[in-house]
Each structure stands twice: as structure tokens, then as C-alpha cells.
Amino acid sequence: MKIQVKLYASLSDYLPSGAVNNEITVKVSETATPAQVMLSLGVPEAMCHMVLINGVYVQPEARAHTTLEDRDHLAIWPPVAGGSTQELA
């Protein structure tokens, strides 16, 4: 089966050549999980802060046993930092 994988920000470095707009189509097994897809792309688990399947958040403890389905969209964001708490005058 095939799924769409989109890696955001610095995680896009883990995409193979040919990715368009930080997104690729990958062929996976019928029992594939987000954790397996991340591993196959070489993305460190610690760098996967937010993982969504079809826009639904997948808790870290569920990423190794939640199975993907044909045509699912898997989106992954790294930890994010920044911004200012100062108010503008």
C-alpha cells in the first residue's frame, strides 16, 4: 500500500531526493506504523515531536502500534522553540 509522508522544518533533510514540497509517496507494508516509517526514513524518534495521521494527533506511546492504511497522510514536525513573551510597546 502507499501513503503520503510530509516532514516539516529540519526533518525535511531526511526525505529522499525527489520529494516535492517536503512530501513523498512511500510504499509500506499492510502492518506499517508511524514508528516504522520514521525508522525507514532515518528520522530520529526524539526529533518527532508531533505526528499526525490524516490530521489526527498520534500520542508518542501509540506510534509503534497504530497501523497506517492505504492512502493515509502522515505528517511529522520536530520540536519547536522560539518566539518572544515580550509585549511590543
Buried (B, 14 or more C-beta within 10 A) or exposed (E): EEBBBBBBBEBBEBBEEEBEEBBBEBEBEEEBBBBBBBEEBEBEEEBBBBBBBEEEEBEEEBBEEBBBEEEBBBBBBBEEEEEEEEEEE
